Amino acid sequence: MPNEIELKLRIAKEDIPHLRRHAAVRKHVTGKAVTRRLVSTYYDTPDLQLLDQHVSLRVRRMSGSWFQAVKAAGHSLAGLHQRLEWEDIISKGEPDYTKITDPSLTPIFDNPALWQALLPIFTTDMQRTEWQLDYQGSHIELSLDDGLLIAGEHSQPMIEIELELKGGKVEHLFALALDMQSDIALTIENVSKAQRGYAYYRDFPQKPSGAKPAGLMPGDEPGEAFEKAGWECLRQLQSNLSIAMQGDDPEGVHQMRVALRRLKVALSAFGCHDDMLSDEIDWINDLLSRARDLDVLLYDTLPGLRLTTDELRQAQAPIARAQKRAYSLLRNGLKQPRYQRLLLMLGHLFATPQPTKHTTITEIATPHLRRTHKKLLKQGRHLGKLSVEKKHKLRRLARRLRYSVELFSSIYPGKKPEKRTAKLLDALKHIQSNLGTLNDIAVTSQTLDNMSKRNPGLQPARLAWQAIAREREKRHIDSLPSLWKTVRQAPVAW
């Protein structure tokens, strides 16, 4: 059952000559480049049964021969595509079911009705140039595809690079991509050719994606656990990218921010301290934060104010303009090579075995949880006397402990630890929400104060907000002591 591992990247037409003579290619190539035409036809039933079962069936004409490939659904993160693939030589240019014998595929393909219903769905017609590279001891096949995707009367140009690992280490795919990306504006491609083709036949609505369990196990080695935690953060980050770019659903930006916060917690927990990486994460997080603050103001705060229709309209206009500018800056940032490089750096980090003196994940998790818990309790002493800045620090510590507990909770199995974890998480969520509201009040007040100086139409909204903010702030401050008591008394599982 072969596993295909490749890194996909988009490249502009005008950059192809730079790729052909790039130092990383010339230095590591082991033979002459091979250029040939690849015509690949994808088959499915009219109602797309194969798509629904997460497999693709492709027949390819290459160098005078026919090849059939079945690919099972895998995953793609930071451009790294990993999936199972079964490829066979066939005698003619149509699917041959006798070649599909793997036990994991026969439940799908051992079906005469399905074979009778198969028909060509879409085709890719590519000019492919391949280079075989020996990169730091790994065998990597670099492919440049330039051609068309054709689906019925529709067609679209496709140009992409594939770095396929033929033997060696996954980390070297990212290292090579980073080498090339330093000179060429390469963009990570998480969508396969098959996914692009199927998009002509079925909508794939994008939905905001929250965090999922990283799946850490008590017996995980530290490197394995670090990889799981990191890839999950990247999954959440990239799953919300297109939604954030579109700007129609504020949850996209919100979930990208959550992913970055969880990422920073994971990096800290595993002792990964890289100033350059941290600066890049902070850069994109700042762009997300500007958009998020204006989303909250426009969609949550303004509708709750006691304003006339005309006052509301006058308030919405300048905030909407500021929000539009913030999203424009965000889109530009997400399109920059700088952001693509950040993703490649993270992919390289999580694919690279990290040196550690620890032998089990518990040796990392327990001290980290204890330290973070201790810092939180210390910061919360004399809660009633804390300044706004120190309350903000307390909120960040509560969030850090919450994300740490959620990350590591699965390595403390059993009913008693699970009950303790549930109580602590519930307490942390409540105080984080309370302190978050207090922070939102401060941010909103400052934003309205600053914007109303330039936009007189915001004055009624600012005054209405001040009245609500005072009452809301008092209510949340009054409830803090009881919430903090619950946090202090919450049992821990470690």
MIGU-416312 format. One record per residue (C-alpha): residue in one letter; x, y, z. Coordinates in steps of 0.25 Angstrom, whole numbers, plus 5000, padded with zeros to 4 digits. Layout:
<atoms>
aXYZ/...
</atoms>
This chain:
<atoms>
m500050005000/p500950114995/n500850255002/e501050374993/i501650495000/e501850624992/l501950774994/k501050854984/l501350994981/r500851094971/i501751174962/a501551294953/k501751274938/e502851384938/d503651314949/i503751174942/p505151224935/h505651254949/l505251114954/r505951044943/r507251114946/h507151124961/a508351094969/a507650984977/v507250914965/r508650924958/k509350884970/h508550754974/v508050704961/t508650564957/g508350554943/k507650624931/a506250684932/v505150604925/t504050674918/r502750594914/r501250614912/l500350554922/v498850544919/s498050494931/t496550464931/y495850454944/y494650354944/d493350354953/t491950324953/p490950434949/d490550444963/l492050444968/q492050324976/l493550314976/l493650454981/d492650424992/q493550304997/h494750394997/v495550324985/s495950364971/l496150284959/r497050334948/v497550284935/r498850354929/r499450344916/m500950364917/s502150324908/g501350234900/s500750154911/w499450154919/f499550164935/q498350154944/a498450214958/v497450204970/k497650304981/a497050304995/a496750425002/g497850475010/h498150615016/s498950735012/l499550835022/a500550945018/g500450895004/l500950755008/h499950645002/q500050505008/r499050405003/l499050254999/e499250224984/w499150094975/e499750114961/d499750004950/i500049994936/i498849964927/s498649924913/k497750034908/g497250164911/e496050124920/p495950084934/d496249934937/y495549884950/t496449754949/k497649834954/i496949884967/t497149764976/d497549834989/p496549785001/s496349935005/l495849964991/t495049844987/p493849884996/i493750004987/f494149954973/d493549814974/n492249864968/p491849834954/a490849944954/l491850044958/w492750004947/q491650014936/a491350154941/l492750214941/l493050324931/p494050424928/i493850544938/f494950644935/t496350634928/t497750704931/d498650724919/m500050764925/q501450784920/r502250724931/t503750744933/e504450664944/w505750674951/q506250564960/l506950634972/d507950574983/y507650674993/q508350655007/g508250505004/s506850505001/h506350464987/i505350574982/e504650574969/l504350724965/s503250734955/l502750854948/d501350844942/d500850944932/g499550924925/l498050924925/l496950864933/i495750834924/a494350794930/g493250794919/e493250934913/h494050994924/s495551004925/q496551074934/p498151084933/m498951014943/i500351034947/e500950964959/i502150904965/e502150774972/l503350724981/e503150574983/l503850494993/k504450374986/g505250334998/g505850405010/k505250515020/v503950595019/e504750715025/h505550725013/l504350755004/f504150875013/a505650915013/l505650904998/a504450984996/l505051095006/d506251094998/m505451124985/q504451214992/s505551314996/d505751354981/i504351314975/a502951354979/l502451214982/t501051194988/i500651074996/e499550994989/n498650904998/v497650874986/s497950754977/k497650744963/a496550654966/q495950754975/r496050864965/g495350774955/y494250724964/a493950874968/y493250884954/y492250784958/r491950804973/d492050924982/f493050904994/p492451015004/q493551065013/k493151065028/p493951125040/s494751015047/g495051015062/a496150945069/k496150795069/p496850695079/a498250675075/g498150535078/l499350525088/m499450385095/p500150355108/g501150265101/d501550375091/e503050405089/p503250565091/g503550575076/e502350505072/a501450585081/f502050715076/e501750675062/k500350645065/a500150775073/g500750865062/w500050805050/e498750815057/c498950965059/l499350975044/r498150905040/q497251005048/l498051125043/q497951075028/s496451025029/n496051165032/l496951245022/s495951255010/i494851295019/a495751405025/m496151445011/q494651465007/g494351545019/d492851505019/d492851425032/p493651485044/e493851345050/g494951315039/v495851425045/h495451395059/q495851245057/m497151285050/r497551365063/v497151245072/a498051155063/l499251245065/r499051255080/r498951105081/l500151095073/k500951195082/v500551115094/a500950985087/l502351035083/s502551095097/a502150955104/f503150875096/g504250975098/c504351035084/h504851175085/d505151235071/d505051385071/m504951405056/l503851305056/s503151375068/d503251505061/e502651455048/i501451395056/d501251525063/w501251605050/i500151525044/n499451525057/d499451675058/l498751685044/l497751585049/s497451655062/r497251785055/a496151725046/r495551645058/d495451775067/l494651845056/d493751725053/v493351715068/l493151865068/l492251865055/y491451735057/d491351715072/t491551855079/l490751955070/p489551875068/g489351865084/l489452015085/r488252105087/l488352185075/t487352245065/t487352185051/d488052305046/e489052305057/l489352155055/r489552185040/q490552295043/a491352215052/q491352085043/a491952165031/p493352205037/i493452075044/a493151995032/r494152075024/a495252045035/q494851895035/k495051895019/r496351955020/a496751855031/y496351735023/s497051795011/l498351795019/l498051655024/r497851605010/n499151665005/g499851605017/l499351465014/k499651474999/q501151515002/p502251425001/r502551455015/y501351385020/q501651265010/r503051255016/l502451255030/l501551135027/l502751065020/m503651095033/l502551035041/g502450915032/h503950895033/l503950905048/f502850805050/a503450705040/t504850715047/p505150625059/q505450715070/p506550685080/t506050665094/k506550605107/h505150555111/t504750415107/t503250425109/i502150535107/t501850535122/e503250585125/i502950705117/a501450735120/t501450715135/p502550825138/h501950915127/l500550905133/r501050925147/r501851045144/t500651115136/h499651085147/k500651145158/k500851265149/l499351285148/l499051265163/k500151365166/q499651475156/g498251455162/r498651495176/h498051625181/l497051615169/g496251735173/k497451825173/l497951785159/s498151895148/v497551885135/e498851835129/k499051735140/k497651675138/h498051665123/k499251585127/l498351495136/r497451475124/r498551435115/l499151335126/a497751275128/r497651255113/r499051195112/l498651095123/r497351065117/y498051035103/s499150955110/v498150865118/e497350845105/l498550805098/f499050705108/s497850655115/s497850525107/i499150475113/y498450475127/p497450365125/g496450315135/k495150355141/k495750435152/p496750515144/e495650545133/k494650595144/r495750685149/t496150735135/a494650765132/k494450845145/l495750925143/l495450955128/d494051005132/a494651095142/l495651145132/k494651175121/h493751255130/i494851345135/q495551355122/s494151405116/n493951505127/l495351565126/g495151555111/t493951645112/l494651745121/n495751745110/d494751765099/i494151885107/a495451955108/v495851925093/t494451975088/s494552095097/q495852135092/t495452105077/l494252195078/d494952305085/n496052305074/m495052295062/s494052395067/k495152505067/r495252485052/n493752445050/p492752535057/g491652445053/l492152345063/q491952435075/p490552375078/a491052235078/r492252275087/l491352335097/a490352215097/w491452125098/q492052195110/a490752175118/i490652025114/a492152005117/r492152055131/e490951965135/r491551845128/e492951865133/k492451875147/r491651755146/h492751675141/i493751725151/d492751695162/s492651545157/l494151525157/p494451485171/s493451365171/l494051325157/w495451335162/k495051255174/t494551145165/v495851145158/r496751145171/q495951025176/a495850945163/p496650815164/v497750775154/a497950645147/w499550655147/
</atoms>
